[in-house]
Amino acid sequence: MLTPWEFLTDLTNPLLAFLPRALLVSVLAAVVCGVVGTHVVLRGMAFVGDAVSHAVFPGLAVAFLTGGSLLLGGLIAGVATAVLVTVFSQNRRVSEQSVVGVFFTAAFALGIVIISKAPGYSGSLTSFLFGSISGVPATDVYVVAGATVLIVGAVLAIGPQLVAVSFERETARALGLPVFLLDLALYLLVTFSVVISIRTIGNILVLALLVTPAATARLLTERLAPMMLASAGFGAGAAVLGIYLSWSLDLPAGGTIVLVSSALFFVAWVGAPRHGWWAGRVKRGRGGTSQVSSGLQ
């Protein structure tokens, strides 16, 4: 296993230029997903995050076949599907989750059909689904950096309105908030977050970046701003440690990042000061002691 100093040396090696690019893109994607994922977790939209990762797949497949930009292809497909879902889910006769299931699984199936026509089908599919740190071009770094600034800025700007719609939807509507536009904005933010994470994490595992760091932060704080900061921090930390371990031990980068993030969640689930398993056990023990004391009196 490489030492941290040897890993830093590899990062500065001109022959391994893809490695620092992959690290930077992974960290930026983790920060974006951590911030947006806060709203995904608060609204209970984990299924939607998974579905969005499927929705971008036909765009990726078309871009691959035509030699176009994977980021642009995924973005177009994700945005188109997000708009359709937002429109159709306004009819409450069919639940939002059902509409999501219909459109996003259809989009993923379309992507499978398209990519099956590509030469080297199996290798291409593996790269799309599970990511590849060696496949991050230099141009993607600038695109992802710009997208990070825009997405985080948008979340900070409309964050309170998103929270209002998530928890008190009818009240928000009565107060005159544009519920439809806010729903659409959240879907689009999730879509953008997924698209910029595809390169290093992959289509299948990107849900973990959206949900796991935010769920970890949720165990540690009840306030929105600290939750966003903690979620972004957990995601970025998992990205750095995951890339380091994957490079040192010759492991898949996306899977390693997800496992590190999951390990952080487990630690928080056990040891969170107020909402962790151990804290709950201590509270129950104190409650039982109090009841016994009361009975003795």
C-alpha positions in Angstrom: 0.0 0.0 0.0 1.3 3.5 -0.9 2.1 5.9 1.9 0.3 9.3 1.8 3.6 10.9 0.8 4.0 8.4 -2.2 0.4 9.2 -3.2 1.2 13.0 -3.2 4.2 12.2 -5.3 2.0 10.4 -7.8 -0.4 13.4 -7.9 2.5 15.6 -9.1 3.8 13.1 -11.6 3.2 14.5 -15.1 2.8 11.0 -16.5 -0.2 10.5 -14.2 -2.0 13.7 -15.1 -5.4 11.9 -14.9 -5.0 11.2 -11.2 -5.2 14.8 -9.9 -8.0 15.5 -12.3 -9.9 12.5 -11.0 -9.3 13.6 -7.4 -10.4 17.2 -8.0 -13.5 16.2 -10.0 -14.4 13.6 -7.3 -14.1 16.2 -4.5 -16.1 18.8 -6.4 -18.8 16.3 -7.3 -18.9 15.2 -3.6 -19.3 18.8 -2.4 -22.2 19.4 -4.9 -23.9 16.1 -4.1 -23.5 16.8 -0.4 -25.2 20.2 -0.6 -28.0 19.0 -2.9 -28.3 15.7 -1.1 -29.3 17.6 2.0 -32.6 18.4 0.4 -32.9 14.9 -1.1 -32.6 13.4 2.4 -34.9 16.0 4.1 -37.6 15.5 1.4 -37.2 11.7 1.4 -36.2 11.6 -2.2 -33.6 8.9 -2.2 -35.5 7.0 -4.8 -35.6 10.1 -7.0 -31.8 10.5 -6.8 -31.4 6.9 -7.9 -33.9 7.4 -10.7 -32.1 10.6 -12.0 -28.9 8.6 -12.3 -30.8 6.3 -14.6 -32.4 9.2 -16.6 -29.1 10.6 -17.8 -28.0 7.2 -19.3 -29.5 7.6 -22.8 -27.8 11.0 -23.2 -24.5 9.4 -22.2 -25.0 6.6 -24.7 -25.9 9.0 -27.5 -22.9 11.2 -26.7 -20.6 8.1 -26.7 -21.9 6.9 -30.1 -21.6 10.3 -31.7 -18.3 11.3 -30.1 -19.9 14.2 -28.3 -19.6 15.5 -24.7 -20.8 13.0 -22.1 -21.5 15.9 -19.7 -23.7 17.6 -22.2 -25.4 14.4 -23.4 -26.3 13.4 -19.8 -27.4 16.9 -19.0 -29.8 17.1 -21.9 -31.3 13.7 -21.2 -31.6 14.4 -17.4 -33.2 17.8 -17.9 -35.7 16.5 -20.4 -36.8 13.7 -18.1 -36.9 15.9 -15.0 -39.2 18.3 -16.8 -41.5 15.5 -17.9 -41.6 14.1 -14.4 -42.4 17.4 -12.8 -45.2 18.1 -15.2 -46.8 14.6 -14.9 -46.4 14.4 -11.1 -48.6 17.5 -10.6 -51.6 15.2 -11.2 -52.0 13.7 -7.7 -54.0 10.8 -9.0 -50.7 9.1 -9.7 -48.1 9.5 -7.0 -44.8 11.3 -7.6 -42.9 8.1 -6.9 -44.9 6.2 -9.5 -44.3 8.8 -12.2 -40.6 8.8 -11.4 -40.6 5.0 -11.7 -42.2 5.1 -15.1 -40.1 7.8 -16.7 -36.7 7.0 -15.2 -36.8 3.3 -15.8 -37.9 3.9 -19.4 -35.0 6.3 -19.8 -32.5 3.8 -18.5 -33.9 1.1 -20.7 -33.5 3.4 -23.7 -29.9 4.0 -22.7 -29.2 0.2 -22.6 -30.7 -0.2 -26.1 -28.6 2.6 -27.5 -25.3 1.6 -25.9 -25.8 -2.0 -27.1 -25.2 -0.7 -30.6 -21.8 0.7 -29.7 -18.5 -1.2 -30.6 -16.9 -2.5 -27.4 -20.3 -2.6 -25.7 -19.3 -4.4 -22.5 -16.4 -2.1 -21.7 -18.4 1.0 -22.4 -21.2 -0.1 -20.2 -18.9 -0.9 -17.3 -17.3 2.5 -17.5 -20.7 4.3 -17.6 -22.2 2.3 -14.7 -19.2 2.2 -12.3 -17.0 5.1 -13.3 -13.4 5.3 -14.4 -10.8 7.7 -12.9 -8.6 7.4 -16.0 -11.4 8.7 -18.2 -11.6 12.3 -16.8 -10.5 14.8 -19.6 -9.0 18.1 -18.6 -12.0 20.1 -20.0 -14.3 18.3 -17.5 -12.4 19.8 -14.6 -13.3 23.4 -15.7 -16.9 22.4 -16.5 -17.3 20.7 -13.1 -15.7 23.6 -11.2 -18.1 26.1 -12.9 -21.1 23.8 -12.3 -20.1 23.5 -8.6 -20.2 27.2 -8.1 -23.6 27.6 -9.9 -25.3 24.6 -8.2 -24.1 25.5 -4.7 -25.1 29.1 -5.3 -28.6 28.1 -6.5 -29.1 25.9 -3.5 -28.1 28.6 -1.1 -30.4 31.1 -2.9 -33.6 29.0 -2.9 -32.8 26.7 0.1 -35.5 28.1 2.4 -38.2 27.8 -0.3 -37.2 24.3 -1.0 -37.5 23.4 2.7 -40.9 25.0 2.9 -42.2 23.0 -0.1 -40.6 19.8 1.3 -42.3 20.0 4.7 -45.4 22.1 4.3 -46.3 21.8 0.6 -49.9 23.1 0.8 -48.9 25.9 3.2 -46.2 26.9 0.8 -48.7 27.0 -2.0 -51.1 29.1 0.1 -48.3 31.6 0.8 -47.8 32.0 -3.0 -44.6 30.1 -3.4 -44.1 28.7 -7.0 -44.4 25.0 -6.0 -44.1 23.7 -9.5 -41.0 25.8 -10.3 -39.4 24.8 -7.0 -40.1 21.1 -7.7 -38.6 21.5 -11.1 -35.6 23.4 -9.7 -34.9 20.5 -7.2 -35.1 17.9 -9.9 -32.7 19.9 -12.1 -30.3 20.4 -9.3 -30.3 16.7 -8.6 -29.8 16.0 -12.3 -26.8 18.4 -12.5 -25.2 16.8 -9.5 -25.6 13.4 -11.0 -24.2 14.4 -14.3 -21.0 15.9 -13.0 -20.4 12.8 -10.8 -20.8 10.2 -13.5 -17.1 10.2 -14.6 -15.5 9.0 -11.4 -18.4 7.4 -9.5 -20.5 5.9 -12.2 -24.2 5.8 -13.1 -25.1 3.2 -10.5 -23.1 4.4 -7.4 -23.8 8.1 -7.7 -26.8 7.8 -5.4 -24.5 7.1 -2.6 -22.9 10.6 -3.0 -26.3 12.2 -2.9 -27.7 10.3 0.1 -25.0 8.9 2.4 -23.0 12.1 3.4 -26.3 14.0 3.9 -27.7 11.1 6.0 -24.5 11.1 8.0 -24.8 14.8 8.6 -28.5 14.4 9.5 -27.5 12.3 12.4 -25.2 15.0 13.8 -27.2 18.2 13.4 -30.8 19.4 13.0 -30.0 22.8 11.4 -29.9 23.2 7.6 -26.7 25.2 7.2 -24.5 23.0 9.4 -26.0 19.9 7.8 -25.0 21.2 4.3 -21.5 22.0 5.5 -21.1 18.6 7.2 -22.5 16.7 4.3 -20.2 18.4 1.8 -17.3 17.8 4.2 -18.1 14.1 4.6 -18.5 13.7 0.9 -15.2 15.5 0.1 -13.4 13.5 2.8 -14.7 10.2 1.4 -13.7 11.2 -2.1 -10.1 12.0 -1.1 -9.7 8.9 1.1 -11.5 6.7 -1.5 -9.2 7.8 -4.4 -6.2 7.3 -2.2 -7.2 3.8 -1.2 -8.3 2.8 -4.7 -5.0 4.0 -6.2 -2.9 2.4 -3.5 -4.7 -1.0 -3.5 -5.8 -1.1 -7.1 -9.5 -1.0 -6.3 -12.4 0.6 -8.3 -12.5 4.3 -7.4 -16.3 4.7 -7.3 -16.9 1.6 -5.2 -14.1 2.6 -2.8 -15.4 6.1 -2.3 -18.9 4.7 -1.6 -17.5 2.3 1.0 -15.6 5.0 2.8 -18.7 7.2 2.8 -20.7 4.2 4.2 -18.2 3.7 6.9 -18.5 7.3 8.0 -22.3 6.9 8.1 -21.9 3.8 10.3 -19.6 5.6 12.7 -22.1 8.5 13.0 -25.0 6.1 13.4 -23.3 4.4 16.3 -21.6 7.4 18.0 -23.6 10.6 17.2 -23.9 12.5 20.4 -27.7 13.0 20.4 -29.1 10.7 17.7 -26.6 7.8 17.6 -27.3 4.2 18.7 -25.0 4.5 21.8 -26.6 7.8 22.9 -30.1 6.3 22.6 -29.0 3.3 24.6 -27.6 5.5 27.3 -30.9 7.5 27.4 -33.0 4.3 27.7 -30.7 3.2 30.5 -31.2 6.4 32.4 -34.9 6.2 31.9 -35.0 2.7 33.2 -32.9 3.8 36.3 -35.3 6.7 36.9 -38.3 4.4 36.8 -36.7 1.9 39.2 -35.8 4.8 41.6 -39.4 6.1 41.4 -40.7 2.7 42.2 -38.5 2.3 45.2 -39.7 5.6 46.6 
